[in-house]
Amino acid sequence: MDDIDELMKRIGTGPVNPRLDGIEDAVFARIRANRAARSTGLGFAALAAVGAVILGAAGAGPASPAAAAPLDPIGVAGPLAPSTLLLAER
């Protein structure tokens, strides 16, 4: 296995690949294109979010006051439970 330092020295002293000439311009052009596309998508996402909030508020309707539920220590009160049937006959 070759030493990593030797490999790096060989790469550093070797000739520059001609395909790398002008790669910066291509990268920066792609970044500019992505930014333009992203700004358009952000506006659409904001519009969709506002529409979702309006649709949710309209679907919920006006709020009504909440009624307090009766407290039962065991759970749901059963009208046909044996204890309630026995006490009703007295």
TIRO-2110 file (N, C-alpha, C; in Angstrom, 1 decimal):
// TIRO-2110
0.9, -1.2, 0.0, N, 1, A
0.0, 0.0, 0.0, CA, 1, A
0.9, 1.2, 0.0, C, 1, A
0.5, 2.2, -0.8, N, 2, A
1.3, 3.4, -0.9, CA, 2, A
1.1, 4.4, 0.2, C, 2, A
2.1, 5.1, 0.5, N, 3, A
2.0, 6.1, 1.6, CA, 3, A
1.1, 7.3, 1.1, C, 3, A
0.2, 7.8, 1.8, N, 4, A
-0.7, 8.8, 1.4, CA, 4, A
0.0, 10.1, 1.1, C, 4, A
1.1, 10.4, 1.9, N, 5, A
1.9, 11.6, 1.6, CA, 5, A
2.6, 11.5, 0.2, C, 5, A
3.1, 10.4, -0.1, N, 6, A
3.7, 10.2, -1.4, CA, 6, A
2.7, 10.4, -2.6, C, 6, A
1.5, 9.9, -2.4, N, 7, A
0.4, 10.0, -3.4, CA, 7, A
0.0, 11.5, -3.5, C, 7, A
-0.1, 12.2, -2.5, N, 8, A
-0.4, 13.6, -2.5, CA, 8, A
0.7, 14.4, -3.2, C, 8, A
1.9, 14.1, -3.0, N, 9, A
3.0, 14.8, -3.6, CA, 9, A
3.0, 14.6, -5.1, C, 9, A
2.7, 13.4, -5.5, N, 10, A
2.6, 13.1, -7.0, CA, 10, A
1.5, 13.8, -7.6, C, 10, A
0.3, 13.9, -6.9, N, 11, A
-0.8, 14.6, -7.5, CA, 11, A
-0.5, 16.1, -7.6, C, 11, A
0.2, 16.6, -6.6, N, 12, A
0.5, 18.1, -6.5, CA, 12, A
1.5, 18.5, -7.6, C, 12, A
2.4, 17.6, -7.9, N, 13, A
3.5, 18.0, -8.9, CA, 13, A
3.1, 17.6, -10.3, C, 13, A
2.0, 16.9, -10.5, N, 14, A
1.6, 16.5, -11.8, CA, 14, A
1.0, 17.6, -12.6, C, 14, A
0.7, 17.4, -13.9, N, 15, A
0.1, 18.4, -14.7, CA, 15, A
-1.4, 18.6, -14.3, C, 15, A
-1.8, 19.8, -14.6, N, 16, A
-3.2, 20.2, -14.2, CA, 16, A
-4.1, 19.7, -15.3, C, 16, A
-5.2, 19.1, -15.0, N, 17, A
-6.2, 18.6, -15.9, CA, 17, A
-6.8, 19.7, -16.7, C, 17, A
-6.8, 19.7, -18.0, N, 18, A
-7.4, 20.8, -18.8, CA, 18, A
-8.9, 21.0, -18.6, C, 18, A
-9.6, 20.0, -18.1, N, 19, A
-11.1, 20.1, -17.9, CA, 19, A
-11.4, 20.9, -16.7, C, 19, A
-10.4, 21.1, -15.8, N, 20, A
-10.7, 21.9, -14.7, CA, 20, A
-10.6, 23.4, -15.0, C, 20, A
-10.1, 23.8, -16.1, N, 21, A
-10.1, 25.2, -16.5, CA, 21, A
-11.5, 25.7, -16.8, C, 21, A
-11.9, 26.7, -16.0, N, 22, A
-13.2, 27.3, -16.2, CA, 22, A
-14.3, 26.6, -15.4, C, 22, A
-14.0, 25.7, -14.6, N, 23, A
-15.0, 25.0, -13.8, CA, 23, A
-15.7, 25.9, -12.8, C, 23, A
-14.9, 27.0, -12.3, N, 24, A
-15.5, 27.9, -11.4, CA, 24, A
-16.7, 28.6, -12.0, C, 24, A
-16.6, 29.0, -13.2, N, 25, A
-17.7, 29.8, -13.9, CA, 25, A
-18.9, 28.9, -14.0, C, 25, A
-18.7, 27.6, -14.3, N, 26, A
-19.9, 26.7, -14.4, CA, 26, A
-20.5, 26.5, -13.0, C, 26, A
-19.7, 26.4, -12.0, N, 27, A
-20.2, 26.2, -10.6, CA, 27, A
-21.0, 27.4, -10.2, C, 27, A
-20.5, 28.6, -10.4, N, 28, A
-21.2, 29.8, -10.0, CA, 28, A
-22.4, 30.0, -10.8, C, 28, A
-22.5, 29.7, -12.0, N, 29, A
-23.7, 29.8, -12.8, CA, 29, A
-24.8, 28.9, -12.3, C, 29, A
-24.4, 27.7, -11.9, N, 30, A
-25.3, 26.7, -11.4, CA, 30, A
-25.9, 27.2, -10.0, C, 30, A
-25.0, 27.8, -9.2, N, 31, A
-25.5, 28.3, -7.9, CA, 31, A
-26.5, 29.5, -8.1, C, 31, A
-26.2, 30.4, -9.1, N, 32, A
-27.1, 31.5, -9.4, CA, 32, A
-28.5, 30.9, -9.9, C, 32, A
-28.4, 29.9, -10.7, N, 33, A
-29.7, 29.3, -11.2, CA, 33, A
-30.5, 28.6, -10.1, C, 33, A
-29.8, 28.0, -9.2, N, 34, A
-30.5, 27.4, -8.0, CA, 34, A
-31.1, 28.4, -7.1, C, 34, A
-30.4, 29.5, -6.9, N, 35, A
-31.0, 30.6, -6.1, CA, 35, A
-32.3, 31.2, -6.7, C, 35, A
-32.2, 31.4, -8.0, N, 36, A
-33.4, 31.9, -8.7, CA, 36, A
-34.6, 30.9, -8.6, C, 36, A
-34.3, 29.7, -8.8, N, 37, A
-35.4, 28.7, -8.6, CA, 37, A
-35.9, 28.5, -7.2, C, 37, A
-35.0, 28.7, -6.2, N, 38, A
-35.4, 28.6, -4.9, CA, 38, A
-36.3, 29.7, -4.4, C, 38, A
-36.0, 30.9, -4.9, N, 39, A
-36.8, 32.1, -4.5, CA, 39, A
-38.2, 32.0, -5.1, C, 39, A
-38.4, 31.4, -6.3, N, 40, A
-39.7, 31.1, -6.8, CA, 40, A
-40.5, 30.1, -6.0, C, 40, A
-39.8, 29.1, -5.6, N, 41, A
-40.4, 28.0, -4.8, CA, 41, A
-40.8, 28.5, -3.4, C, 41, A
-40.0, 29.4, -2.8, N, 42, A
-40.3, 30.0, -1.5, CA, 42, A
-41.6, 30.8, -1.5, C, 42, A
-41.8, 31.6, -2.6, N, 43, A
-43.1, 32.3, -2.7, CA, 43, A
-44.3, 31.4, -2.8, C, 43, A
-44.1, 30.4, -3.6, N, 44, A
-45.2, 29.4, -3.7, CA, 44, A
-45.5, 28.7, -2.4, C, 44, A
-44.5, 28.4, -1.7, N, 45, A
-44.7, 27.7, -0.4, CA, 45, A
-45.3, 28.6, 0.6, C, 45, A
-45.0, 29.9, 0.6, N, 46, A
-45.6, 30.9, 1.5, CA, 46, A
-47.1, 31.0, 1.1, C, 46, A
-47.4, 31.1, -0.2, N, 47, A
-48.8, 31.2, -0.6, CA, 47, A
-49.6, 29.9, -0.2, C, 47, A
-49.0, 28.8, -0.3, N, 48, A
-49.7, 27.5, 0.1, CA, 48, A
-49.9, 27.5, 1.6, C, 48, A
-48.9, 28.0, 2.4, N, 49, A
-49.1, 28.0, 3.9, CA, 49, A
-50.2, 28.9, 4.3, C, 49, A
-50.3, 30.1, 3.7, N, 50, A
-51.4, 31.1, 4.0, CA, 50, A
-52.7, 30.5, 3.6, C, 50, A
-52.8, 29.8, 2.4, N, 51, A
-54.0, 29.2, 2.0, CA, 51, A
-54.4, 28.1, 3.0, C, 51, A
-53.5, 27.3, 3.5, N, 52, A
-53.8, 26.2, 4.4, CA, 52, A
-54.3, 26.8, 5.7, C, 52, A
-53.8, 27.9, 6.2, N, 53, A
-54.3, 28.5, 7.4, CA, 53, A
-55.7, 29.0, 7.3, C, 53, A
-55.9, 29.7, 6.1, N, 54, A
-57.3, 30.2, 5.9, CA, 54, A
-58.3, 29.1, 5.7, C, 54, A
-57.9, 28.0, 5.0, N, 55, A
-58.8, 26.9, 4.8, CA, 55, A
-59.1, 26.2, 6.2, C, 55, A
-58.1, 26.1, 7.0, N, 56, A
-58.3, 25.4, 8.3, CA, 56, A
-59.1, 26.2, 9.2, C, 56, A
-59.0, 27.6, 9.2, N, 57, A
-59.8, 28.4, 10.0, CA, 57, A
-61.3, 28.4, 9.5, C, 57, A
-61.5, 28.4, 8.2, N, 58, A
-62.8, 28.3, 7.7, CA, 58, A
-63.5, 27.0, 8.0, C, 58, A
-62.7, 25.9, 7.9, N, 59, A
-63.3, 24.6, 8.2, CA, 59, A
-63.6, 24.4, 9.6, C, 59, A
-62.9, 25.0, 10.5, N, 60, A
-63.1, 24.8, 12.0, CA, 60, A
-64.4, 25.5, 12.4, C, 60, A
-64.7, 26.6, 11.8, N, 61, A
-65.9, 27.3, 12.2, CA, 61, A
-65.7, 28.1, 13.4, C, 61, A
-66.8, 28.8, 13.9, N, 62, A
-66.6, 29.6, 15.1, CA, 62, A
-66.5, 28.6, 16.3, C, 62, A
-65.8, 29.1, 17.3, N, 63, A
-65.5, 28.3, 18.5, CA, 63, A
-66.7, 28.4, 19.4, C, 63, A
-67.2, 27.2, 19.9, N, 64, A
-68.2, 27.2, 20.9, CA, 64, A
-67.6, 26.9, 22.3, C, 64, A
-68.3, 27.4, 23.3, N, 65, A
-67.7, 27.1, 24.7, CA, 65, A
-67.7, 25.6, 25.0, C, 65, A
-66.7, 25.2, 25.6, N, 66, A
-66.6, 23.8, 26.0, CA, 66, A
-67.4, 23.5, 27.2, C, 66, A
-68.1, 22.4, 27.2, N, 67, A
-68.9, 21.9, 28.4, CA, 67, A
-68.0, 21.0, 29.2, C, 67, A
-68.1, 21.2, 30.5, N, 68, A
-67.3, 20.4, 31.4, CA, 68, A
-67.9, 19.0, 31.5, C, 68, A
-67.0, 18.0, 31.4, N, 69, A
-67.5, 16.6, 31.5, CA, 69, A
-67.6, 16.2, 32.9, C, 69, A
-68.6, 15.4, 33.2, N, 70, A
-68.8, 14.9, 34.6, CA, 70, A
-67.6, 14.1, 35.0, C, 70, A
-67.2, 14.2, 36.3, N, 71, A
-66.1, 13.5, 36.8, CA, 71, A
-66.6, 12.1, 37.3, C, 71, A
-65.9, 11.1, 36.9, N, 72, A
-66.2, 9.7, 37.4, CA, 72, A
-64.9, 9.1, 37.8, C, 72, A
-64.8, 8.7, 39.0, N, 73, A
-63.5, 8.2, 39.5, CA, 73, A
-63.0, 6.9, 38.9, C, 73, A
-63.9, 6.1, 38.4, N, 74, A
-63.5, 4.8, 37.8, CA, 74, A
-63.4, 4.8, 36.3, C, 74, A
-64.1, 5.6, 35.7, N, 75, A
-64.1, 5.7, 34.2, CA, 75, A
-65.5, 6.1, 33.7, C, 75, A
-66.0, 5.5, 32.7, N, 76, A
-67.3, 5.8, 32.2, CA, 76, A
-68.4, 5.2, 33.1, C, 76, A
-69.3, 6.1, 33.5, N, 77, A
-70.4, 5.6, 34.3, CA, 77, A
-71.3, 4.7, 33.5, C, 77, A
-71.6, 3.5, 33.9, N, 78, A
-72.5, 2.6, 33.2, CA, 78, A
-73.9, 2.6, 33.8, C, 78, A
-74.9, 3.0, 33.0, N, 79, A
-76.2, 3.1, 33.5, CA, 79, A
-76.8, 1.7, 33.8, C, 79, A
-76.2, 0.6, 33.2, N, 80, A
-76.7, -0.7, 33.4, CA, 80, A
-75.7, -1.5, 34.3, C, 80, A
-74.9, -0.8, 35.1, N, 81, A
-74.0, -1.5, 36.0, CA, 81, A
-74.8, -2.1, 37.1, C, 81, A
-74.4, -3.3, 37.7, N, 82, A
-75.1, -3.9, 38.8, CA, 82, A
-75.4, -3.0, 40.0, C, 82, A
-74.4, -2.2, 40.3, N, 83, A
-74.6, -1.4, 41.5, CA, 83, A
-75.6, -0.3, 41.3, C, 83, A
-75.8, 0.2, 40.1, N, 84, A
-76.8, 1.2, 39.8, CA, 84, A
-78.2, 0.6, 39.7, C, 84, A
-78.2, -0.7, 39.2, N, 85, A
-79.5, -1.4, 39.1, CA, 85, A
-80.0, -1.8, 40.5, C, 85, A
-79.1, -2.2, 41.4, N, 86, A
-79.5, -2.5, 42.8, CA, 86, A
-80.0, -1.3, 43.6, C, 86, A
-79.3, -0.2, 43.4, N, 87, A
-79.7, 1.0, 44.2, CA, 87, A
-81.0, 1.6, 43.7, C, 87, A
-81.3, 1.4, 42.4, N, 88, A
-82.5, 2.0, 41.9, CA, 88, A
-83.8, 1.3, 42.4, C, 88, A
-83.7, 0.0, 42.9, N, 89, A
-84.9, -0.7, 43.4, CA, 89, A
-85.2, -0.3, 44.8, C, 89, A
-84.4, 0.3, 45.5, N, 90, A
-84.6, 0.7, 46.9, CA, 90, A
-85.5, 1.8, 47.1, C, 90, A
END
